[in-house]
Amino acid sequence: MLSPEEAWTAIAAEAQTLEVEQVSRADSVGRVLAADLTATVDVPAHDVSAMDGFALGADVEPGAVLPVDGIVAAGDPPGAELRSGAAMRIMTGAPAPAGADRVIPIEQTEFDAAAETATAGAVRIVEPAPADSHIRRQAEVTAAGGPLLAAGELLTPGGAGVLATHGIPAAPVFRRPTVATLSTGDEIVPAEAEPGPGQLRDSHRDFLAAALSQLGIGARSLGIARDDPAELQAKVERGLESDVLLISGGVSMGEFDFVEQVLGDTGLGCRFLFDAVAIQPGKPLVAARHDRGWVFGLPGNPASAMVTYWLFVRPLLRVMTGADDSYWQGALRARLDGDLPGAKWRDRFLPCRLRTESGRVLADPRPPLGSHDLVAYGAGAGLVRVPKHSAPAAAGDPCEVLPL
């Protein structure tokens, strides 16, 4: 049995990003850039005003009154010229007129418009501004041909705006993995069905579909495989067509747990990395590789399936898409907002509610009844870690939490 760190090391040793694909700008958000992007234009394209105000060409004294020769609006072409000793009214984003070395915000002036169009008149300077004030210089953000966004960066909504500014219609990103899900067990029925005596609705399919959707990955459901090796193998063979196959249940030591038996069939070409991890819940986790992808046998208990997905499957999927992730990466230091039970020889991962107070993260543990307690884990916004051999902790003690 591996420690959780050893289990992740075994996964990470074989984890690779997928191939590169071009996606439209609209579909690029949430994807990881696979190549550097270059600026296509200068931003700003010209020296422009950063404020609504008046363009001046030299120092003036407080109280000076200057003639206003005209107005420059955002969208006007460059080319206006500022007469020595005069001012020119200017709008935010408008090109700075030739001869201007500063813009004085309108709130630092008193303006007497002599015409209805407000293109002439006089302005009194109440509070002067030094040279270079409120002028955005050409190419100060990006210069055409220069670096724009770097490979490895996650494209955010702001990144989509950057692409639009530079007229870039598509971006090279790492492909997202295809994922198939398969539930197992004679006792499992679809969530839409009415369970009979001894039967349970399938919660795994919906959990995995929702969790994968958070990564922008669509889940291909293979339905439910009965406790029959032939039926299970047929569905597994279909699942191996995907980059990742997630099987729920059938990985414990019971007489009808056939997942490892089927994956061990030499005809499927699967190679086991491990079949148990020293965590609670989630000990009977199976990880296997084949020449086209990955297979995980998640435990049948709902809480165990959730924990093993969050700790091992989710970071692998993110690595495959080019993101930087690993076991327990992204965990935060927090303070307990309630009591926390101890742990024996395995690390425990309990659901918790999270809130912030005065800049601190507070974690309120929700100890479950067991690994079957779907409600406790379903209501948790994070996982709080109880290191093995830990004594119980009380509210106010430090802890580590992984936001979900």
C-alpha positions in Angstrom: 0.0 0.0 0.0 1.4 3.4 -1.0 1.2 6.6 0.9 -0.7 9.3 -0.9 2.5 11.1 -1.8 3.9 7.9 -3.2 0.7 7.3 -5.2 0.9 10.7 -6.8 4.6 10.2 -7.6 3.7 7.0 -9.5 1.0 8.9 -11.4 3.2 12.0 -12.1 6.0 9.8 -13.4 3.8 9.0 -16.4 1.6 12.0 -16.7 2.0 14.0 -19.9 0.3 16.9 -21.5 -1.8 16.0 -24.5 -1.2 17.3 -28.0 -1.8 20.8 -29.2 -4.9 22.0 -30.9 -6.2 25.4 -32.2 -9.4 26.7 -30.6 -11.4 29.8 -31.3 -10.9 32.8 -29.1 -14.4 32.3 -27.7 -13.5 28.7 -26.6 -10.1 29.5 -25.3 -11.0 30.6 -21.8 -9.9 28.1 -19.2 -7.4 26.5 -21.6 -3.6 26.5 -21.2 -1.5 28.1 -24.0 0.8 25.7 -25.7 2.9 28.4 -27.5 4.0 32.0 -27.0 1.8 34.6 -28.6 3.1 37.7 -30.2 1.6 41.2 -30.2 0.2 42.3 -33.6 -0.3 46.0 -32.8 1.1 48.7 -30.5 -1.1 49.3 -27.5 -1.8 52.1 -27.2 -1.5 52.7 -31.0 -0.6 56.4 -30.4 0.1 58.6 -27.4 -3.4 59.0 -25.9 -5.0 60.8 -23.0 -5.7 58.9 -19.9 -8.3 61.5 -18.6 -11.0 63.8 -19.8 -9.3 67.2 -19.5 -7.1 69.6 -21.4 -3.8 69.0 -23.3 -1.0 71.5 -22.5 2.4 71.9 -23.9 4.3 73.4 -21.0 4.3 74.4 -17.4 1.7 76.9 -16.3 1.2 78.7 -13.0 -1.9 78.2 -10.9 -4.6 80.6 -12.0 -3.3 80.8 -15.6 -6.1 81.3 -18.2 -5.5 79.7 -21.6 -7.5 79.9 -24.8 -9.0 76.6 -25.9 -8.4 75.9 -29.6 -10.6 72.9 -30.1 -11.5 69.4 -28.9 -10.0 65.9 -29.6 -12.4 63.0 -29.1 -11.8 59.3 -28.7 -11.8 57.8 -32.2 -10.4 60.9 -33.9 -7.4 60.2 -36.1 -4.0 61.5 -34.9 -2.8 64.8 -36.4 -4.2 67.6 -34.2 -1.6 70.2 -33.3 -1.5 72.2 -30.1 -0.7 75.9 -30.5 2.0 77.3 -28.2 0.4 79.0 -25.2 -3.0 77.4 -25.8 -4.9 74.4 -24.5 -6.9 71.8 -26.3 -9.8 70.0 -24.8 -9.3 66.2 -24.9 -11.3 63.1 -24.0 -10.1 59.8 -22.5 -8.5 57.6 -25.2 -8.2 60.4 -27.7 -4.8 60.8 -29.5 -2.6 63.5 -27.9 -2.1 66.5 -30.2 1.4 67.2 -31.4 3.1 69.6 -29.0 1.3 68.3 -25.9 3.3 67.0 -23.1 0.6 66.6 -20.4 -3.1 66.4 -19.7 -4.7 68.2 -16.9 -7.9 66.5 -15.6 -11.0 68.6 -16.1 -11.7 68.6 -12.3 -8.4 70.6 -11.9 -9.7 73.4 -14.1 -12.5 75.9 -14.5 -13.8 75.9 -18.1 -15.8 78.6 -19.7 -17.2 77.3 -23.0 -17.9 80.2 -25.3 -19.7 78.1 -27.9 -22.5 75.6 -27.8 -20.2 72.9 -29.3 -17.7 73.5 -26.4 -14.8 73.5 -28.9 -13.7 77.0 -28.0 -13.5 79.3 -25.0 -11.0 79.6 -22.2 -9.8 77.4 -19.4 -8.5 78.5 -16.0 -5.9 76.1 -14.6 -6.6 75.6 -10.9 -4.1 72.9 -10.2 -1.3 72.4 -12.7 0.2 69.0 -13.6 3.8 68.1 -14.3 5.1 67.0 -17.7 4.0 63.5 -18.8 0.9 63.5 -16.6 -2.1 61.5 -17.8 -0.6 60.6 -21.2 -0.4 56.9 -22.1 2.5 56.5 -24.4 2.5 54.6 -27.7 3.3 50.8 -27.2 3.8 51.2 -23.4 1.6 48.1 -22.9 2.7 46.0 -25.9 4.7 46.7 -29.0 3.9 45.0 -32.3 6.1 42.0 -32.7 6.8 41.8 -29.0 5.8 39.2 -26.4 2.1 39.0 -25.6 1.1 35.9 -23.7 3.5 33.1 -22.7 3.1 29.4 -23.2 1.9 27.7 -20.0 -0.4 30.6 -19.1 -4.1 29.9 -18.3 -6.3 31.9 -20.6 -8.7 33.9 -18.5 -11.6 36.1 -19.7 -9.1 38.9 -19.6 -6.9 36.9 -21.9 -9.7 36.6 -24.3 -9.9 40.4 -24.3 -6.1 40.5 -25.1 -6.6 38.2 -28.0 -9.4 40.3 -29.3 -7.4 43.5 -29.0 -4.7 42.0 -31.2 -7.1 40.5 -33.7 -6.1 36.9 -32.9 -9.0 34.6 -33.8 -7.7 31.3 -32.4 -5.1 30.2 -29.9 -2.9 27.1 -29.6 -3.8 25.2 -26.5 -3.3 21.7 -25.0 -6.1 19.3 -25.8 -8.5 18.3 -23.0 -8.7 14.6 -22.3 -11.7 12.5 -23.3 -13.1 10.8 -20.2 -15.5 7.8 -20.0 -17.3 6.9 -16.8 -18.6 3.4 -15.8 -20.5 2.4 -12.7 -20.6 -1.2 -11.5 -22.7 -3.4 -9.3 -25.9 -5.5 -9.5 -27.3 -3.2 -6.8 -26.9 0.0 -8.8 -29.7 1.5 -10.9 -29.9 4.7 -12.8 -30.6 7.8 -10.8 -33.9 8.2 -12.7 -35.1 4.8 -11.7 -37.0 3.8 -8.6 -34.7 1.5 -6.6 -36.1 -1.9 -5.6 -35.3 -3.7 -2.3 -31.5 -3.7 -1.8 -30.8 -1.4 -4.7 -29.2 2.1 -4.8 -29.4 5.0 -7.3 -26.2 5.7 -9.1 -24.7 8.9 -7.7 -21.2 8.4 -9.2 -22.2 9.2 -12.8 -23.7 12.6 -11.8 -20.8 13.5 -9.4 -18.2 12.7 -12.0 -20.1 14.5 -14.8 -20.4 17.6 -12.7 -16.8 17.5 -11.4 -15.4 17.0 -14.9 -17.6 19.9 -16.2 -15.7 22.2 -13.8 -12.6 21.4 -15.9 -14.5 21.9 -19.2 -14.4 18.2 -19.8 -17.5 16.3 -21.0 -18.1 12.8 -19.6 -19.1 9.9 -21.8 -21.2 7.6 -19.6 -20.9 3.9 -20.3 -23.8 3.2 -18.0 -23.8 0.4 -15.4 -21.9 -2.9 -15.6 -23.4 -5.8 -13.7 -21.3 -8.0 -11.6 -20.4 -10.2 -14.5 -16.8 -10.3 -15.8 -17.8 -10.6 -19.5 -20.2 -7.7 -19.3 -17.7 -5.6 -17.4 -14.9 -6.4 -19.9 -17.0 -5.4 -22.8 -17.8 -2.0 -21.3 -14.1 -1.6 -20.2 -13.0 -2.2 -23.7 -15.2 0.6 -24.9 -13.9 2.8 -22.1 -10.3 2.3 -23.1 -11.1 4.3 -26.3 -11.1 7.4 -24.1 -8.0 9.0 -22.7 -9.2 8.3 -19.2 -11.6 5.7 -17.9 -13.1 6.1 -14.5 -14.7 3.0 -13.1 -16.8 3.3 -9.9 -17.0 0.3 -7.6 -15.8 -3.3 -7.9 -12.3 -2.7 -6.5 -12.5 -4.0 -3.0 -12.0 -7.6 -1.8 -15.5 -8.9 -2.2 -16.4 -12.0 -4.2 -18.1 -9.9 -6.9 -15.4 -7.2 -7.2 -14.1 -8.0 -10.7 -12.5 -4.7 -11.8 -8.9 -5.7 -11.1 -9.5 -9.2 -12.6 -10.7 -7.7 -15.8 -8.0 -5.0 -16.0 -5.4 -7.7 -15.5 -6.5 -9.5 -18.6 -3.4 -9.4 -20.8 -5.6 -8.7 -23.9 -6.5 -5.3 -22.6 -2.9 -4.2 -22.2 -3.3 -2.5 -18.8 -0.4 -2.1 -16.4 -1.2 -1.5 -12.7 0.5 1.4 -10.9 -1.1 0.6 -7.5 -4.3 -0.8 -6.0 -4.4 0.8 -2.5 -3.5 4.1 -0.9 -3.1 4.8 2.8 -5.9 7.3 3.1 -9.3 7.4 4.7 -11.7 7.3 2.9 -10.5 6.0 -0.4 -8.0 3.2 0.4 -9.1 0.7 -2.4 -8.0 3.0 -5.3 -6.7 1.3 -8.5 -4.6 3.2 -11.0 -3.5 1.6 -14.3 -2.0 2.6 -17.6 -2.3 1.4 -21.1 -0.7 2.6 -24.3 -3.6 4.9 -25.1 -4.4 6.4 -21.7 -5.4 5.8 -18.1 -7.8 3.8 -16.0 -8.9 4.5 -12.4 -10.9 2.1 -10.3 -12.6 4.4 -7.8 -14.0 2.9 -4.6 -17.7 2.2 -4.6 -18.6 4.2 -1.5 -19.6 7.7 -2.6 -17.3 9.6 -0.2 -14.3 7.5 -1.1 -14.9 8.0 -4.8 -15.2 11.8 -4.3 -12.0 12.0 -2.2 -9.9 9.9 -4.6 -11.1 11.9 -7.6 -10.2 15.2 -5.9 -6.8 14.1 -4.7 -5.6 12.1 -7.6 -7.8 12.2 -10.7 -8.5 15.9 -10.9 -4.8 16.9 -10.7 -3.9 14.4 -13.4 -6.6 15.7 -15.7 -5.3 19.2 -15.2 -1.7 18.2 -15.9 -2.9 16.6 -19.1 -4.3 19.9 -20.2 -1.0 21.7 -19.5 -1.8 23.1 -16.0 0.6 22.9 -13.1 -1.1 20.6 -10.5 -0.3 17.8 -8.1 -1.5 16.0 -5.1 -2.6 18.4 -2.4 -1.5 21.4 -4.5 -3.6 24.4 -3.9 -4.2 23.6 -0.2 -4.5 26.6 2.1 -3.4 27.1 5.7 -6.5 27.7 7.8 -7.8 27.8 11.3 -10.3 25.3 12.6 -13.8 26.6 13.1 -14.9 23.5 15.0 -13.4 20.3 16.5 -11.5 17.9 14.4 -11.1 14.2 15.2 -7.7 12.5 15.1 -6.3 9.9 12.8 -4.5 6.5 13.3 -2.3 5.0 10.6 -3.8 6.7 7.5 -4.2 10.3 6.6 -7.9 11.3 6.9 -9.7 13.7 4.6 -12.9 15.2 6.0 -15.4 17.5 4.4 -15.5 21.1 5.7 -17.3 24.3 5.2 -15.1 27.3 4.5 -15.4 31.0 5.3 -13.1 34.0 5.7 -12.9 36.3 8.6 -10.5 39.2 9.0 -8.4 37.8 6.1 -8.1 34.3 7.6 -9.5 31.1 6.2 -11.7 29.2 8.7 -12.6 25.6 8.2 -15.6 24.0 9.9 -15.2 20.2 9.8 -18.3 18.1 9.0 -17.3 14.7 10.3 -19.2 12.0 8.3 -20.8 8.9 9.6 -18.5 7.0 7.3 -17.4 6.6 3.7 -21.1 6.1 2.7 -22.0 9.5 4.0 -22.6 11.2 0.7 -24.5 14.2 2.3 -21.5 15.2 4.5 -19.1 15.2 1.5 -21.6 16.6 -0.9 -22.2 19.7 1.4 -18.5 20.3 1.9 -16.7 23.1 0.1 -13.3 21.8 1.0 -11.3 18.9 2.4 -9.5 19.2 5.7 -6.5 16.9 6.1 -5.9 15.0 9.3 -2.3 13.7 9.1 -1.8 10.1 10.3 -1.1 9.6 14.0 -2.7 13.0 14.8 -4.5 13.7 18.0 -7.9 15.4 17.9 -7.7 19.2 17.4 -10.0 22.0 18.6 -11.4 25.1 17.2 -8.7 27.7 16.7 -6.0 25.2 15.9 -4.2 25.4 12.6 -5.1 23.0 9.7 -4.7 22.6 6.0 -7.7 22.6 3.6 -8.1 21.9 -0.1 -10.8 24.1 -1.6 -13.1 22.1 -4.0 
